[in-house]
Amino acid sequence: MISRGGSVKAVAVHMFCAPSRGWLSSPPPLWAGKGGEGKRVCRGFETCNTDKIERRPARRYPGAMGTALAESNGGGRRRWSQTLRRLVGISLDLALPPLCPACREPVGAQAGLCAACWSKLSFIAPPYCERLGTPFAYDPGPGVLSMQAIADPPAYRHARAAVRYDDVSRILIHGLKYSDRLDLAPMLGRWMARAGHALLEDADALVPVPLHWRRLWARRFNQSAALAKIVSQASGVAVVGDALKRVKPTLQQVGLTASERALNVQGAFAVAERSRVAGRRLILIDDVLTSGATIDACARALNRAGAATVDVLVFARVVDTGRSPI
């Protein structure tokens, strides 16, 4: 290499040097110096003049090869675990084929309904009452309220439900609630998140309807909390599970009239810490909305604690087909 001053510099690399030996081959001599005067630089390991050799630091690869090797090993382990999981799933499907949770007929995928039950499920979509979420027979225009919402306005702002409470949805709810079918919660929760996406966009927290500690101990889980967890995963809205408490044991609402339901849950709910709900936009999560007595009692307790807004999101709601909604 020729420098700016015209001198010739040679870079000596000890690739051909060996202890007590000369060059392994016969390369041209390496010279260093100026003006053509030079001195042989390397003639073997023992006679190497290191003062004339320009040393360069060894090139280092800071963990690149190790990182690539670790990533390849990690990718192999992930692929192996995924393959093993698929094999286990196929074996379970062969031994215990997935069944429709409503009619127990074989289906092609886990946590899915058969075609017959799917066709019987009545999803709630617009047009519906802006306040109660009850479906309309025809579209009366945006923002229209039903007669029930006008005559007896609830304590919450908006209510949304995924499906009507009918034969198929009743089987699904009872399976989750009374038969420990927690495997149904992901499917029901995803339907709820889709039905309430407009409410979830502005929400600050999800509040599941609580159970009294005695009933929670007997049932071992809260179905509303299980649904709230799935809705939270689908929407990104946090769950505040301990914000609302059931302070009074109540009878089951099944079989009670509307007035008896309202009297049954009167004073049954209270807010544990006002700071957790004050000024926040909350969504109550429950499995089914029938007369609305339980949801109304919860909404009143949250409103007294200073909640900014209270909305309701349930999986199924009872629709009175004998009464005209508008």
C-alpha positions, 0 to 999 in steps of 0.5 A, spaced: 500 500 500 502 506 497 502 512 502 501 519 501 508 520 502 510 515 497 513 510 502 511 503 501 508 499 507 507 492 508 502 489 513 505 482 516 500 477 518 503 471 522 498 466 518 504 463 515 509 463 521 510 457 525 514 456 531 522 454 530 520 454 522 520 458 516 514 460 512 510 454 510 510 456 503 515 460 499 511 467 499 515 473 497 519 477 502 515 482 506 519 489 506 518 495 510 521 502 510 522 508 506 525 510 499 526 503 497 530 501 503 527 496 507 529 490 511 526 483 511 520 483 516 519 476 518 523 469 517 520 465 522 517 465 528 524 466 532 527 471 527 520 475 527 522 483 528 515 485 531 517 492 531 516 493 524 510 489 524 503 493 524 499 490 529 492 490 528 487 488 533 483 481 532 476 482 530 471 480 535 464 478 534 461 480 540 456 474 541 453 474 534 455 466 533 452 465 540 446 469 539 444 466 533 446 459 536 441 460 542 436 463 537 436 457 533 436 452 539 430 456 542 426 456 535 427 448 535 425 447 542 419 452 540 417 448 534 418 441 538 413 444 543 408 446 538 409 439 534 408 435 541 402 440 543 398 438 536 400 431 537 397 431 544 391 435 541 390 430 536 390 424 540 385 427 545 380 429 539 381 421 537 380 419 544 375 424 546 372 427 540 369 435 541 362 435 542 357 441 541 356 444 548 348 445 547 346 438 544 352 434 545 353 432 538 360 431 535 363 438 532 370 439 528 373 444 533 373 445 541 368 450 544 364 450 538 357 449 536 354 445 531 350 447 525 343 446 528 345 450 534 348 455 531 342 457 527 338 457 533 342 462 536 339 469 536 345 474 536 343 481 537 344 487 532 342 494 530 337 496 530 336 496 538 334 501 544 339 505 545 339 505 552 336 498 554 339 494 548 333 490 546 332 489 539 327 493 534 323 489 529 324 495 524 329 501 524 326 507 527 332 511 526 338 513 531 338 514 538 331 512 539 329 509 546 324 503 547 317 505 551 320 501 557 326 505 557 322 511 557 317 509 562 322 506 567 329 508 566 335 504 569 340 506 573 345 505 568 347 509 561 347 503 556 346 496 556 349 491 551 348 483 550 351 478 545 344 474 544 337 473 546 336 468 552 333 462 549 334 455 549 341 454 546 343 460 550 340 458 556 344 451 556 350 455 555 349 459 561 347 453 565 353 449 563 358 455 565 354 457 571 352 450 574 356 445 571 363 448 572 364 448 564 369 454 564 371 452 557 365 455 555 367 462 558 372 464 552 367 463 547 362 467 550 366 472 552 369 473 545 361 474 543 360 479 549 366 483 547 364 484 539 357 486 542 360 491 546 365 494 542 363 501 542 362 501 550 369 498 551 372 503 547 371 509 552 371 504 558 376 505 564 375 498 568 370 492 568 366 490 574 364 483 574 357 482 578 360 479 585 357 473 589 356 473 596 362 469 599 358 463 601 355 462 594 362 463 592 365 458 596 360 453 594 360 454 587 368 455 587 368 461 582 364 467 579 362 466 572 361 474 571 369 474 573 371 469 568 367 472 563 370 479 565 377 476 564 376 474 557 373 481 555 379 484 558 383 480 554 379 481 548 379 489 549 385 491 553 380 494 559 382 492 566 378 488 571 377 491 577 374 485 581 374 487 588 371 494 587 364 492 588 362 487 594 355 483 595 355 485 603 348 481 604 346 474 602 340 473 597 336 468 595 337 466 588 333 470 583 330 464 579 323 463 580 322 470 583 317 476 580 320 482 578 318 486 584 321 480 588 327 480 585 328 488 586 326 487 594 331 481 594 337 485 592 335 491 595 342 494 599 345 487 597 351 491 594 356 496 596 363 499 594 369 497 598 373 503 596 370 509 593 377 511 590 377 505 585 371 507 582 370 515 583 370 519 576 371 512 572 367 510 566 365 503 568 362 497 565 358 491 569 359 484 567 354 479 568 352 472 564 344 474 563 340 480 564 333 478 566 329 483 569 335 488 571 334 488 578 341 485 580 344 490 575 340 496 577 342 495 584 350 494 582 349 500 578 346 504 584 352 502 588 357 505 583 353 511 582 353 513 589 360 512 590 362 517 584 363 513 578 363 517 572 358 513 568 356 505 568 354 501 562 352 494 562 355 488 558 352 481 558 352 475 554 344 474 554 338 478 555 331 476 556 327 479 550 319 480 552 316 478 545 309 479 547 310 486 548 312 491 543 319 495 544 317 501 541 
